[in-house]
Amino acid sequence: MYLLETYRCFINPFEEKDYSDVKKLFTYQEVRRFLGGIRDEESIQQVLDDMLDPTENSSFYWVVREKQTDNFIGLVSLDPHHDGTYLELSYQLLPIWWGKGYATEVVKSIIQHALYDLNLSRLVAETQTANTKSCRLLERVGMQFESNIMRFGAEQAIYSISSPKGLFYETFKTN
């Protein structure tokens, strides 16, 4: 059983059985390049434990797996943004899956789920401006650039998407 399905992926809520796969994301230098670097063992354990009870902080964590092989692709989440008003869309994929359209496919699905199934009126995303691939991805899935800010010692780009139903359906038409 899965929560969401895309053409090539299953997207399921994070569970304890996913610890070792998700831990790879927190220890992989390429993945963590724009996310504050590799985390230490203690902080990884705390994050994973917190992810098991996401309702405590109004968050959602999903593990992404390839349909054909059940191979772990990455993690996608909705967490309260730093401004405290909206949920922030975040994603991390192992580098072997980069550049193959998986992130776009999964992020589109999560946006649709958030705006239509969870009835959120708006989502935000924040990424370092130096992470140009992530900026392009957010624009490709229909998020609009709002502003740049300095946070975590680097310039960050803030993106958002709201739920004007007509425009949203045009963005997410499938073939």
Secondary structure as GFF3:
##gff-version 3
##sequence-region A 1 175
A	DSSP	beta_strand	4	5	.	.	.	ID=ss1
A	DSSP	beta_strand	9	13	.	.	.	ID=ss2
A	DSSP	three_ten_helix	16	18	.	.	.	ID=ss3
A	DSSP	alpha_helix	19	27	.	.	.	ID=ss4
A	DSSP	alpha_helix	29	32	.	.	.	ID=ss5
A	DSSP	alpha_helix	41	51	.	.	.	ID=ss6
A	DSSP	three_ten_helix	54	57	.	.	.	ID=ss7
A	DSSP	beta_strand	60	66	.	.	.	ID=ss8
A	DSSP	beta_strand	72	80	.	.	.	ID=ss9
A	DSSP	beta_strand	87	93	.	.	.	ID=ss10
A	DSSP	three_ten_helix	95	97	.	.	.	ID=ss11
A	DSSP	alpha_helix	102	112	.	.	.	ID=ss12
A	DSSP	pi_helix	113	117	.	.	.	ID=ss13
A	DSSP	beta_strand	122	128	.	.	.	ID=ss14
A	DSSP	alpha_helix	132	140	.	.	.	ID=ss15
A	DSSP	beta_strand	144	151	.	.	.	ID=ss16
A	DSSP	beta_strand	154	162	.	.	.	ID=ss17
A	DSSP	alpha_helix	165	171	.	.	.	ID=ss18
###
